[in-house]
């Protein structure tokens, strides 16, 4: 199953909605960064819902797709802000 890292920079009026949306699909890592495994159908739904929420003229959302969580490595410097209980 593909592993995704999602980062966003959206207008302050949409931040709470973005957090709520992304927490339904991925694990919060820090402020506007989420990650986790998604099926193709889950990613398509997240992509669609994200596009419906943002204003493309002032917001940006970036999805990084990795083929498998087994091939990822995390190096954290400092104190993590999110909860990584869902990470593989």
C-alpha positions as CSV (number, residue, x, y, z in Angstrom):
1,X,0.0,0.0,0.0
2,X,1.5,3.4,-0.9
3,X,2.7,5.7,1.9
4,X,1.9,9.4,1.6
5,X,3.4,12.5,3.1
6,X,1.1,15.5,2.8
7,X,2.0,19.1,3.5
8,X,-0.1,22.2,3.1
9,X,0.0,26.0,3.4
10,X,-3.6,27.3,3.4
11,X,-5.3,30.5,4.4
12,X,-5.9,30.7,8.2
13,X,-9.7,30.6,7.6
14,X,-9.3,27.0,6.2
15,X,-6.7,25.6,8.6
16,X,-9.1,23.9,11.1
17,X,-11.1,22.3,8.2
18,X,-7.8,21.0,6.7
19,X,-6.7,19.5,10.0
20,X,-10.1,17.8,10.4
21,X,-10.0,16.4,6.9
22,X,-6.4,15.2,7.0
23,X,-6.8,13.6,10.4
24,X,-9.6,11.4,9.0
25,X,-7.1,9.8,6.6
26,X,-3.5,10.3,7.9
27,X,-1.5,10.7,11.0
28,X,-0.7,14.2,12.2
29,X,3.1,14.7,12.4
30,X,3.4,18.4,13.0
31,X,1.5,21.5,12.3
32,X,0.6,21.1,8.6
33,X,2.3,17.8,7.9
34,X,0.5,14.4,7.8
35,X,1.6,10.9,6.8
36,X,0.5,7.4,6.5
37,X,-0.6,4.5,4.2
38,X,-3.7,4.9,2.0
39,X,-5.4,2.7,-0.5
40,X,-5.9,4.1,-4.0
41,X,-9.5,4.8,-3.2
42,X,-8.7,6.5,0.0
43,X,-6.2,8.7,-1.7
44,X,-8.6,9.6,-4.4
45,X,-11.2,10.6,-1.9
46,X,-8.7,12.7,0.1
47,X,-7.5,14.4,-3.1
48,X,-11.0,15.2,-4.1
49,X,-12.1,16.5,-0.7
50,X,-8.9,18.6,-0.4
51,X,-9.4,20.2,-3.8
52,X,-13.0,21.1,-2.8
53,X,-11.7,22.8,0.3
54,X,-8.8,24.8,-1.0
55,X,-8.6,28.0,-3.0
56,X,-6.1,27.2,-5.7
57,X,-5.2,30.8,-6.1
58,X,-3.9,31.2,-2.5
59,X,-3.4,27.7,-1.0
60,X,-1.1,24.9,-1.8
61,X,-1.2,21.2,-0.8
62,X,1.7,18.8,-1.8
63,X,1.4,15.0,-1.6
64,X,4.5,12.9,-1.7
65,X,3.8,9.3,-2.6
66,X,6.3,6.6,-1.6
67,X,5.7,3.1,-2.8
68,X,5.8,1.4,0.6
69,X,6.3,2.4,4.2
70,X,9.0,-0.2,4.6
71,X,11.3,1.9,2.5
72,X,10.9,5.1,4.5
73,X,13.2,6.3,7.2
74,X,12.5,9.2,9.6
75,X,15.1,11.3,11.3
76,X,13.6,13.7,13.8
77,X,15.6,16.6,15.3
78,X,13.9,18.3,18.3
79,X,10.6,17.5,19.9
80,X,7.9,16.0,17.7
81,X,4.6,17.8,17.9
82,X,2.3,15.2,16.4
83,X,1.2,11.8,17.3
84,X,2.9,8.9,15.5
85,X,1.0,6.0,16.9
86,X,-0.3,5.0,13.4
87,X,3.2,4.9,11.8
88,X,4.5,1.6,10.6
